[in-house]
C-alpha cells in the first residue's frame, strides 16, 4: 500500500498556495490523506473538538464570487472546528466588486484585514493564480472557471483512499456526465496521474466529451484513457464511477432541454448499477431537474457521495492545519511586487516589412504602426483608441495583393490596456513603435487564446505572462498557446520561447 511511502520530514505546507493539483507531489497527496484520516478517526471516535485549539487566532477569508454550498461551508466548518475564525463573502452583491473593484484590490483588502489565508472561487480561468501572485498570504483555489478545483480533487482522492484501504495505484476509474465543462473532472484526473497503473474510462455525447487537450495531457502523464461506447461499459469495468452535473451556467446558448438530450442514456439509475461492484461518487450538487443520478440510487449501497461530502470537511481541516500550524503571521506590507506590473508576452520581431522594395512603415516620424490586422477592424481599433477624439492623425490602409491591413497614427505610445484591446480585436498583429522615422521596437503582443482566461479582462490590468515546459502556456490558466500568424519567423519564435521560464515561478515568497 502507498500508506508507508511518505517521508514526513520532506512535507511542508507553510504558506503554500493551493492552485493546481499538479503542483502537488505524490508524497504530499498521500501525507494529506493520512492527516485527513487522523481527522476522520477523531470524528468517528467522538473526539471532534480535540483539535479545537490548534488554530486559535487564525482567520480564513472566503472570497466566493460564485455560489457554493459544500466548498465554502466545509472550509468554514474546518477552520471553526480547529478553533479559528472566518469571514468574507459569497456572491458579489454587497461588496465593492459591484463598484468595479479588481481582484487585485479585493485581495489586498483581505490582507489589510489581517486574514491568514484566503479560500476563493471565481468564474474566470486563471483568476486564482493571479490572486496568489498578488497576495502575501497563501491562497486556496476553490474553483476557477472551467479550470481546476484542487481541494475537491484532494477530497476525492481521500475518498478513494478510504474506500480502498489506502491503495491508490492500479485504480480503474470511470467518469461520466459533463466532462467538457466540469473543473472537478480535470482536477481529479490530474490528481490520479500522480499514481501508477491508472485507467480512466469514460462515455459521453460529443458535446460533453472529455477535452482532447486533457486526454493528451493525461496520457503524457502515464494514464490509460479509454472512451467506451456506453456508460454501462464504463461501469462494468470500473471500481469507482465519478458522475458530474452538467455545468449549464458555463454553456452559452444551451438550454436545459438541450442538455437532457445530450445526456441521453448517461444518467445513472438502478438498472445501470444493479449487480455491479462499483461505488458511485459525485462532487454535488445533483441537478434535481436533469437528475443525472436517479433518486433511488441515493438509497443504494453503491452511493458514495454523501460520505465523500463529509470527507471534504476532513481533508480541508487537514490542509488548513498543515498550512497554518506554524507560529507567527504575515504582517501587511501595503505594497505590490514590481513583478506584477509587466508581462513577458511581447514577442520581439527583427525583420523589416517591404512592399516593392519600400519600407512603408517608416513614413511617419514618431508614432505607431499596427500591421497585419484582421481585415475590417482598422476603423474599430482607431475608434477604440479614441484617435479622432484625442486629435491624433491616423491612416488605415489595405494592400490586397499582399493581404496586409495596417493602421498608422502619430499617437506616441500604446498603454497595456490599449495593446490588450487591440489583441482582442486582432490577435497577433505586429506593433511597430516609430521614433525619428525609424522602427525603435517591433513586436507581437500575445494574448491568451482561452476565451475564459482572466488575463483577457482589460480592466483587471493583469500582465500577460507565459512559460514553456515544452509547450508554451499561459501562466494563469495554464492552457497551451500556439502561434497563428505566419509572419513570425522560426528564429523569432525560438528566441522568444527560449526567454520564457520553464515553469510557473513564484512572484514572491509569502
C-alpha positions in Angstrom: 0.0 0.0 0.0 1.0 3.6 -0.5 0.5 4.5 3.2 4.1 3.8 4.2 5.8 5.7 1.3 5.7 9.2 2.8 8.8 10.8 4.3 7.1 13.3 6.6 10.3 15.3 7.1 10.1 16.5 3.5 6.5 17.7 3.7 6.0 21.4 4.4 2.8 23.3 3.6 3.7 26.5 5.4 2.5 29.5 3.2 1.9 27.2 0.2 -0.6 28.3 -2.4 -3.1 25.6 -3.4 -3.7 26.5 -7.1 -3.5 23.3 -9.1 -3.4 19.6 -8.2 -0.4 19.3 -10.5 1.6 21.4 -8.1 1.5 18.6 -5.5 3.8 15.6 -5.3 2.5 12.1 -4.8 4.1 12.2 -1.4 2.2 15.4 -0.4 -1.1 13.9 -1.5 -0.6 10.8 0.5 0.5 12.7 3.5 -2.6 14.8 3.4 -4.7 11.6 3.1 -3.0 10.3 6.2 -3.7 13.6 8.1 -7.3 13.6 6.9 -7.7 10.0 8.1 -6.4 11.2 11.5 -9.2 13.8 11.5 -11.7 11.0 10.4 -10.6 8.8 13.3 -11.1 11.7 15.8 -14.5 12.4 14.4 -15.8 8.8 14.4 -14.4 8.3 18.0 -16.3 11.2 19.4 -13.3 13.5 19.6 -14.2 16.2 17.1 -13.2 19.0 19.4 -9.9 17.6 20.5 -8.4 19.8 17.8 -10.4 22.9 18.5 -7.4 24.7 19.9 -5.0 24.1 17.1 -5.6 27.2 15.0 -6.8 29.6 17.7 -6.4 33.2 16.4 -6.1 32.1 12.8 -8.5 33.6 10.3 -9.8 32.4 7.0 -11.1 34.8 4.3 -13.8 33.3 2.0 -14.0 35.1 -1.4 -16.7 33.3 -3.3 -17.6 35.2 -6.5 -19.8 32.2 -7.5 -22.4 30.2 -5.5 -21.1 27.5 -3.2 -22.6 25.2 -0.6 -20.1 22.4 0.0 -16.8 24.1 -0.6 -17.5 27.3 1.2 -19.3 25.7 4.1 -16.7 22.9 4.6 -13.9 25.5 4.7 -15.9 27.4 7.3 -16.5 24.2 9.3 -12.9 23.2 9.0 -11.5 26.4 10.4 -14.2 26.6 13.1 -13.5 23.1 14.4 -9.8 23.9 14.5 -10.5 27.0 16.7 -10.1 29.7 14.0 -12.3 32.5 12.7 -13.8 33.1 9.3 -15.4 35.9 7.3 -15.8 37.0 3.7 -18.5 36.9 1.1 -20.4 34.6 -1.3 -21.7 36.4 -4.3 -20.6 39.9 -5.2 -23.8 41.7 -4.2 -23.0 43.9 -1.2 -19.3 44.1 -2.0 -17.1 46.6 -3.8 -16.9 44.2 -6.7 -20.2 45.8 -7.8 -18.2 49.1 -7.9 -15.8 47.6 -10.3 -13.1 46.8 -7.8 -10.5 44.5 -9.3 -9.4 41.0 -8.0 -6.0 42.6 -7.1 -7.5 45.3 -4.9 -10.0 42.9 -3.2 -7.2 40.6 -2.3 -5.1 43.4 -0.8 -8.1 44.4 1.3 -8.4 40.9 2.7 -4.7 41.1 3.7 -5.2 44.5 5.2 -7.9 43.0 7.4 -5.3 40.6 8.8 -6.6 37.3 7.4 -4.1 34.4 7.4 -5.3 32.5 4.3 -7.8 33.1 1.5 -10.2 30.5 0.0 -11.5 31.8 -3.3 -13.8 30.8 -6.1 -14.1 32.8 -9.4 -15.8 32.2 -12.7 -12.7 33.0 -14.8 -9.9 30.5 -15.5 -6.5 31.6 -14.1 -8.0 34.0 -11.6 -6.6 32.1 -8.6 -3.1 32.1 -9.9 -3.4 35.8 -10.3 -4.8 36.1 -6.7 -1.8 34.1 -5.5 0.6 36.3 -7.3 -0.9 39.4 -5.7 -1.3 38.0 -2.2 1.4 37.9 0.5 -0.7 35.3 2.4 -1.5 31.8 1.0 -4.4 31.4 -1.4 -6.5 28.2 -1.9 -8.3 27.6 -5.2 -11.9 26.8 -4.5 -12.6 26.6 -8.3 -11.5 28.9 -11.1 -13.9 28.8 -14.0 -13.7 25.6 -16.0 -10.1 25.2 -15.0 -9.4 23.5 -11.7 -10.7 22.7 -8.2 -7.7 21.2 -6.4 -9.2 20.7 -2.9 -12.2 18.9 -4.5 -9.6 16.6 -6.1 -7.9 16.1 -2.7 -11.1 15.1 -1.0 -12.0 12.8 -4.0 -8.6 11.2 -3.7 -9.1 10.8 0.0 -12.5 9.2 -0.6 -10.8 6.7 -2.9 -8.1 6.2 -0.3 -10.6 5.4 2.4 -12.8 3.1 0.4 -9.7 1.3 -1.0 -7.8 0.7 2.2 -5.1 3.3 1.3 -4.5 1.8 -2.2 -4.3 4.4 -5.0 -2.1 2.7 -7.5 -3.8 0.4 -10.1 -7.2 2.0 -9.9 -9.9 1.6 -12.6 -11.8 4.8 -12.6 -15.0 5.7 -14.6 -16.0 9.2 -15.4 -19.4 10.4 -16.6 -21.7 13.4 -17.0 -20.3 16.7 -18.1 -16.6 16.0 -18.9 -16.3 19.1 -21.1 -17.1 22.0 -18.7 -16.6 20.4 -15.3 -13.4 21.5 -13.4 -13.7 18.7 -10.9 -13.1 16.1 -13.7 -10.0 17.9 -14.7 -8.6 18.1 -11.2 -9.4 14.6 -10.2 -8.0 13.0 -13.3 -4.8 15.1 -13.0 -4.6 14.0 -9.3 -4.8 10.4 -10.3 -1.9 10.9 -12.7 0.4 11.1 -9.7 -0.2 7.4 -9.2 0.8 4.3 -11.1 -1.2 2.0 -13.4 -4.3 4.1 -13.6 -7.0 3.5 -16.2 -9.7 6.1 -16.8 -12.8 5.0 -18.8 -15.5 7.4 -20.0 -18.5 7.7 -22.2 -20.4 10.9 -23.2 -22.0 12.7 -26.0 -19.5 14.6 -28.1 -20.8 17.9 -26.7 -20.0 16.8 -23.2 -16.9 14.8 -24.1 -13.5 15.0 -22.3 -11.4 17.7 -24.0 -8.7 16.4 -26.2 -6.1 18.6 -24.5 -6.9 16.9 -21.2 -6.8 13.4 -22.6 -3.4 14.2 -24.3 -2.1 15.6 -21.0 -3.2 12.6 -19.0 -1.7 10.2 -21.5 1.6 12.1 -21.4 1.5 11.6 -17.6 1.0 7.9 -17.9 -2.7 7.4 -17.6 -4.5 4.9 -19.9 -7.6 6.9 -21.2 -10.3 4.8 -22.9 -13.5 6.0 -24.4 -16.2 3.4 -24.2 -19.5 3.1 -26.2 -21.9 3.2 -23.2 -22.0 4.2 -19.6 -22.7 0.5 -18.7 -19.5 -0.5 -20.5 -17.6 2.0 -18.3 -19.3 1.0 -15.0 -18.8 -2.7 -15.7 -15.0 -2.2 -15.8 -14.6 0.4 -13.0 -14.2 0.2 -9.3 -15.4 3.8 -8.9 -17.7 5.8 -11.1 -17.5 9.6 -10.8 -20.6 11.3 -12.1 -20.9 15.1 -12.6 -23.6 17.7 -13.0 -24.0 19.4 -16.4 -22.5 22.9 -16.0 -25.4 24.8 -17.5 -24.0 28.1 -16.3 -20.9 27.7 -18.5 -22.8 26.6 -21.6 -23.6 29.7 -23.5 -26.7 29.4 -25.7 -27.5 25.9 -24.5 -30.9 25.1 -22.8 -31.7 22.6 -20.1 -33.7 20.7 -22.7 -30.6 20.5 -24.9 -28.5 19.1 -22.1 -31.1 16.5 -21.3 -30.9 15.4 -24.9 -27.0 15.4 -24.8 -27.1 13.4 -21.6 -29.2 10.7 -23.4 -28.5 7.4 -21.7 -25.8 8.7 -19.5 -27.9 9.3 -16.4 -27.4 6.8 -13.6 -30.3 4.7 -12.4 -30.6 1.3 -10.7 -30.6 -0.6 -14.0 -27.0 0.6 -14.6 -25.6 -0.3 -11.2 -27.6 -3.5 -10.5 -25.2 -6.4 -9.9 -22.1 -4.3 -10.2 -19.4 -3.9 -7.6 -18.9 -0.2 -8.2 -19.1 2.9 -5.9 -20.8 6.0 -7.4 -19.2 9.3 -6.5 -20.4 12.9 -7.3 -19.0 16.3 -6.3 -22.6 17.5 -5.8 -25.0 19.1 -6.2 -27.1 16.8 -8.3 -29.4 18.8 -10.6 -32.8 17.7 -9.4 -34.5 18.5 -12.7 -32.0 16.8 -15.0 -31.5 14.1 -12.4 -28.1 12.8 -13.6 -28.4 10.4 -10.8 -31.9 8.9 -10.2 -33.1 9.4 -6.6 -33.4 5.7 -6.0 -29.6 5.3 -6.4 -29.3 7.5 -3.3 -30.7 4.7 -1.2 -28.5 2.0 -2.8 -25.3 0.5 -1.4 -23.4 2.0 -4.4 -24.0 5.5 -3.2 -20.7 7.1 -2.1 -21.2 10.8 -2.5 -22.6 11.7 1.0 -19.5 10.2 2.7 -17.5 12.0 0.0 -19.0 15.3 1.1 -18.0 14.8 4.7 -14.5 13.9 3.5 -14.4 17.5 2.2 -14.5 18.8 5.8 -11.9 16.3 7.0 -9.5 17.0 4.1 -9.9 20.7 4.4 -9.3 20.5 8.2 -6.1 18.6 7.5 -5.0 21.1 4.8 -5.7 24.2 6.8 -3.9 22.8 9.8 -0.8 21.9 7.8 -0.8 25.4 6.2 -1.3 27.4 9.4 0.1 25.4 12.3 3.3 27.4 12.4 3.9 30.3 14.8 3.9 33.9 13.7 1.9 35.6 11.0 2.5 37.7 7.9 2.4 41.4 8.5 0.7 43.6 5.9 3.2 45.3 3.7 0.8 47.6 1.9 2.7 47.3 -1.3 2.7 45.3 -4.6 5.6 43.5 -6.1 7.0 45.2 -9.2 6.8 41.9 -11.0 3.0 42.4 -11.1 3.4 45.4 -13.4 4.9 43.9 -16.5 4.4 40.8 -18.6 6.7 38.7 -20.8 4.3 38.5 -23.8 6.0 40.8 -26.3 7.4 38.5 -29.0 10.1 40.7 -30.5 10.4 40.8 -34.3 13.5 41.7 -36.1 12.6 41.7 -39.8 11.6 44.8 -41.7 8.5 44.6 -43.9 9.0 45.6 -47.6 6.4 46.2 -50.3 8.0 46.5 -53.7 11.3 47.4 -52.0 9.8 50.3 -50.0 9.9 50.3 -46.2 6.4 51.6 -46.0 6.1 51.7 -42.2 8.9 54.2 -41.9 7.0 57.1 -43.5 6.0 58.7 -40.2 8.4 60.4 -37.9 7.0 59.4 -34.5 4.1 57.2 -33.7 2.7 53.7 -34.1 2.1 51.4 -37.0 -0.2 48.4 -36.3 0.4 45.9 -39.0 -1.1 42.5 -40.1 -4.6 43.5 -38.8 -7.6 41.3 -39.2 -9.4 42.6 -42.3 -12.1 45.2 -41.5 -11.1 46.0 -37.9 -8.9 49.0 -38.6 -11.6 51.6 -38.1 -12.8 49.8 -35.0 -9.3 49.9 -33.5 -9.0 53.6 -34.3 -12.3 54.3 -32.5 -11.3 52.1 -29.6 -8.1 54.1 -29.2 -10.1 57.3 -29.5 -7.7 58.7 -32.0 -10.0 61.3 -33.5 -11.4 62.5 -30.1 -7.8 62.8 -28.9 -6.9 64.6 -32.1 -4.3 62.2 -33.3 -4.0 61.5 -37.1 -4.5 58.1 -38.4 -4.4 56.3 -41.8 -5.9 52.8 -42.4 -4.8 51.0 -45.5 -5.1 47.6 -47.1 -2.7 46.2 -49.6 -4.8 43.4 -51.1 -2.1 41.9 -53.2 0.0 41.4 -50.1 -3.0 40.6 -47.8 -2.0 43.3 -45.5 -4.1 45.8 -43.5 -2.4 48.3 -41.2 -3.1 51.4 -39.2 -0.6 54.3 -38.9 -1.0 57.0 -36.3 1.1 59.7 -34.6 -0.2 58.5 -31.2 3.2 58.4 -29.4 2.7 55.1 -27.5 0.2 52.4 -26.5 -0.7 51.5 -23.0 -1.0 47.9 -21.8 -4.8 48.3 -21.8 -4.7 49.6 -25.4 -2.5 46.8 -26.5 -4.8 44.2 -24.9 -7.8 45.8 -26.6 -6.0 45.6 -30.0 -5.1 42.0 -29.4 -8.8 41.1 -28.5 -9.9 42.6 -31.9 -7.0 41.5 -34.0 -4.9 38.7 -32.4 -1.1 38.7 -33.2 -1.0 42.0 -35.0 2.5 43.4 -35.3 3.1 46.6 -33.3 5.8 49.0 -34.7 6.9 51.8 -32.5 8.4 54.6 -34.6 10.9 57.1 -33.3 12.5 59.8 -35.6 11.4 57.9 -38.7 12.9 54.6 -37.6 11.4 51.4 -36.0 12.6 51.5 -32.4 10.6 48.4 -31.4 8.7 45.8 -33.3 6.7 43.1 -31.5 3.6 40.9 -31.5 1.6 41.3 -28.3 0.5 37.8 -27.4 -2.9 37.4 -25.6 -4.0 34.1 -24.1 -6.2 32.2 -26.6 -8.5 30.8 -23.8 -11.7 33.0 -24.1 -12.4 32.5 -20.4 -8.9 33.4 -19.1 -8.9 36.2 -16.6 -6.0 37.9 -18.4 -8.4 38.9 -21.2 -10.4 41.2 -18.9 -8.9 44.6 -19.8 -9.8 46.4 -16.6 -8.2 43.8 -14.3 -4.8 45.0 -15.5 -3.2 41.6 -15.4 0.2 41.5 -17.2 0.3 38.6 -19.7 2.9 36.0 -18.7 3.8 32.8 -20.4 6.1 29.8 -19.5 7.4 26.9 -21.6 7.5 23.4 -20.2 7.9 22.0 -23.7 4.7 23.7 -24.7 4.1 27.4 -24.5 1.4 28.0 -21.8 -0.4 30.9 -20.2 0.9 31.4 -16.6 -2.6 31.9 -15.3 -5.0 29.4 -16.9 -2.1 27.1 -18.0 -3.7 26.5 -21.4 -1.4 25.9 -24.4 -0.6 28.8 -26.8 0.0 28.2 -30.5 1.3 31.0 -32.7 -1.1 31.6 -35.6 0.5 34.3 -37.7 2.9 33.1 -40.4 4.7 36.4 -40.2 6.7 35.3 -37.1 9.8 33.6 -38.2 11.0 30.3 -36.7 14.1 32.1 -35.3 11.9 34.9 -33.7 9.7 32.2 -32.1 12.6 30.2 -30.9 14.3 33.2 -29.4 11.0 34.2 -27.6 10.4 30.7 -26.3 14.0 30.4 -25.1 13.4 33.6 -23.0 10.5 32.1 -21.1 10.7 30.4 -17.7 10.3 26.6 -17.8 7.7 26.5 -15.1 5.4 28.8 -13.0 8.0 30.5 -10.8 6.7 32.3 -7.7 6.3 36.1 -8.0 7.5 36.3 -4.4 7.7 34.2 -1.3 4.9 34.6 1.3 
